[in-house]
């Protein structure tokens, strides 16, 4: 699962996606547990 999280963090840094937990955008470096990835509006 860590390779997927690393890829998601790279996409967050590029401004292409947001990482959320419980419907709130979270900092990918501090997110623990399940995350959701959504496109940036």
URPE-V484442 format. One line per field, one symbol per residue. ss: DSSP state (H for helix, E for strand, - for the rest). phi: phi as a letter, one per 30 degrees, with the letter a starting at -180 (. if undefined). A space follows every 50 residues. Layout:
ss->???
phi->???
This chain:
ss->-HHHHHHHHHHHH---EEEEE--EE----------EEEE--
phi->.dedddddddddddicbbcbbhicdbdddcdcidbbcbddd
